[in-house]
Protein backbone atom coordinates (compact mmCIF):
# COMPACT_ATOMS: atom_id res chain seq x y z
CA UNK A 1 0.00 0.00 0.00
CA UNK A 2 1.13 3.54 -0.64
CA UNK A 3 2.07 5.38 2.56
CA UNK A 4 2.64 8.98 3.61
CA UNK A 5 4.60 10.11 6.68
CA UNK A 6 2.95 12.93 8.63
CA UNK A 7 4.30 14.69 11.72
CA UNK A 8 2.49 14.44 15.02
CA UNK A 9 0.03 15.74 16.09
CA UNK A 10 -1.28 15.94 12.50
CA UNK A 11 -1.14 12.16 12.00
CA UNK A 12 -3.27 11.75 15.11
CA UNK A 13 -5.76 14.35 13.86
CA UNK A 14 -6.09 12.54 10.53
CA UNK A 15 -6.60 9.17 12.26
CA UNK A 16 -9.21 10.66 14.61
CA UNK A 17 -11.19 12.21 11.71
CA UNK A 18 -10.47 15.78 12.81
CA UNK A 19 -8.15 16.71 9.92
CA UNK A 20 -9.40 15.89 6.43
CA UNK A 21 -6.84 17.82 4.38
CA UNK A 22 -3.10 17.22 4.51
CA UNK A 23 -1.05 20.08 3.05
CA UNK A 24 1.90 19.30 0.80
CA UNK A 25 4.15 21.31 -1.51
CA UNK A 26 3.88 18.60 -4.17
CA UNK A 27 1.13 16.68 -5.89
CA UNK A 28 0.57 13.10 -6.94
CA UNK A 29 -1.65 11.40 -9.49
CA UNK A 30 -2.23 8.51 -7.07
CA UNK A 31 -5.79 8.08 -5.72
CA UNK A 32 -6.99 5.29 -3.47
CA UNK A 33 -6.06 3.71 -0.14
CA UNK A 34 -3.15 5.34 1.64
CA UNK A 35 -1.48 4.46 4.93
CA UNK A 36 -0.83 7.45 7.18
CA UNK A 37 2.24 6.98 9.34
CA UNK A 38 3.49 9.16 12.19
CA UNK A 39 6.89 10.60 11.46
CA UNK A 40 9.62 9.66 13.89
CA UNK A 41 10.75 13.31 13.85
CA UNK A 42 8.21 14.40 16.49
CA UNK A 43 9.12 12.57 19.69
CA UNK A 44 7.32 14.85 22.10
CA UNK A 45 3.69 15.45 21.05
CA UNK A 46 0.77 15.07 23.42
CA UNK A 47 -2.99 15.22 23.37
CA UNK A 48 -4.59 16.65 26.50
CA UNK A 49 -8.33 16.57 27.05
CA UNK A 50 -9.01 19.00 29.92
CA UNK A 51 -12.56 17.75 30.53
CA UNK A 52 -11.51 14.22 31.35
CA UNK A 53 -7.95 15.12 32.42
CA UNK A 54 -6.54 12.59 29.98
CA UNK A 55 -2.97 13.01 28.70
CA UNK A 56 -1.74 10.85 25.86
CA UNK A 57 1.77 10.89 24.45
CA UNK A 58 1.40 10.49 20.69
CA UNK A 59 3.59 7.71 19.32
CA UNK A 60 6.23 8.56 16.69
CA UNK A 61 7.35 6.27 13.88
CA UNK A 62 4.24 4.10 13.71
CA UNK A 63 1.35 3.31 11.36
CA UNK A 64 -1.73 5.33 12.35
CA UNK A 65 -4.57 4.73 9.89
CA UNK A 66 -5.61 3.86 6.36
CA UNK A 67 -7.53 6.57 4.48
CA UNK A 68 -8.91 7.13 1.02
CA UNK A 69 -6.92 9.75 -0.86
CA UNK A 70 -9.80 11.15 -2.89
CA UNK A 71 -8.27 14.26 -4.44
CA UNK A 72 -5.11 16.35 -4.73
CA UNK A 73 -5.75 19.94 -5.79
CA UNK A 74 -4.45 23.44 -5.17
CA UNK A 75 -5.04 24.56 -1.59
CA UNK A 76 -7.67 27.28 -1.14
CA UNK A 77 -8.68 29.69 1.63
CA UNK A 78 -11.73 27.50 2.30
CA UNK A 79 -9.41 24.60 3.23
CA UNK A 80 -7.89 26.31 6.28
CA UNK A 81 -10.12 24.70 8.93
CA UNK A 82 -10.02 21.19 7.46
CA UNK A 83 -6.22 21.45 7.16
CA UNK A 84 -5.77 22.99 10.65
CA UNK A 85 -3.95 26.02 9.21
CA UNK A 86 -3.56 29.30 11.06
CA UNK A 87 -4.96 32.47 9.52
CA UNK A 88 -1.46 33.72 8.70
CA UNK A 89 -0.15 30.45 7.18
CA UNK A 90 0.76 30.89 3.51
CA UNK A 91 -1.16 28.73 1.03
CA UNK A 92 0.21 29.86 -2.34
CA UNK A 93 1.71 27.00 -4.33
CA UNK A 94 0.54 24.33 -1.86
CA UNK A 95 -1.71 21.35 -2.45
CA UNK A 96 -4.68 19.97 -0.52
CA UNK A 97 -4.55 16.19 -0.19
CA UNK A 98 -8.19 15.38 0.53
CA UNK A 99 -8.55 12.39 2.85
CA UNK A 100 -11.68 10.44 3.79
CA UNK A 101 -12.75 7.36 5.76
CA UNK A 102 -9.82 6.94 8.17
CA UNK A 103 -9.65 3.47 9.71
CA UNK A 104 -7.35 2.98 12.70
CA UNK A 105 -4.63 0.36 12.43
CA UNK A 106 -2.35 -1.30 14.97
CA UNK A 107 0.42 1.12 15.81
CA UNK A 108 3.20 -1.02 14.36
CA UNK A 109 6.62 0.56 13.84
CA UNK A 110 7.41 1.78 10.34
CA UNK A 111 10.33 3.68 8.89
CA UNK A 112 8.91 6.63 7.00
CA UNK A 113 10.36 8.33 3.96
CA UNK A 114 9.89 11.53 2.04
CA UNK A 115 7.19 11.50 -0.64
CA UNK A 116 4.98 8.41 -1.07
CA UNK A 117 6.50 5.05 -0.19
CA UNK A 118 5.31 1.45 -0.16
CA UNK A 119 4.46 -0.66 2.89
CA UNK A 120 3.69 -4.37 2.61
CA UNK A 121 -0.08 -4.88 3.00
CA UNK A 122 0.51 -7.84 5.32
CA UNK A 123 2.08 -5.51 7.90
CA UNK A 124 -1.06 -3.34 8.16
CA UNK A 125 -3.47 -4.70 10.79
CA UNK A 126 -6.85 -2.95 11.25
CA UNK A 127 -7.96 -2.07 14.77
CA UNK A 128 -11.27 -3.77 15.41
CA UNK A 129 -12.35 -1.37 18.15
CA UNK A 130 -11.55 2.29 17.41
CA UNK A 131 -12.71 3.28 20.93
CA UNK A 132 -9.59 1.68 22.42
CA UNK A 133 -7.25 3.31 19.91
CA UNK A 134 -6.01 6.16 22.12
CA UNK A 135 -5.68 3.87 25.13
CA UNK A 136 -3.57 1.57 23.00
CA UNK A 137 -1.43 4.55 21.98
CA UNK A 138 -0.97 5.54 25.63
CA UNK A 139 0.14 2.03 26.58
CA UNK A 140 2.53 1.75 23.65
CA UNK A 141 5.18 3.91 25.24
CA UNK A 142 5.73 5.11 28.80
CA UNK A 143 5.31 8.75 29.70
CA UNK A 144 8.73 10.40 29.33
CA UNK A 145 8.13 13.84 27.87
CA UNK A 146 6.65 17.24 28.68
CA UNK A 147 3.80 19.15 27.06
CA UNK A 148 5.29 21.39 24.34
CA UNK A 149 4.36 23.46 21.27
CA UNK A 150 3.57 20.31 19.24
CA UNK A 151 0.86 19.28 21.72
CA UNK A 152 -2.89 19.62 21.31
CA UNK A 153 -5.07 20.75 24.20
CA UNK A 154 -8.81 20.18 23.93
CA UNK A 155 -11.35 21.80 26.27
Helices and strands as residue ranges (DSSP letters): E 2-6, H 10-15, E 21-24, E 32-38, E 46-49, E 54-57, E 63-74, G 77-79, H 80-83, E 95-104, E 117-118, G 121-123, G 130-132, H 133-140, E 152-154
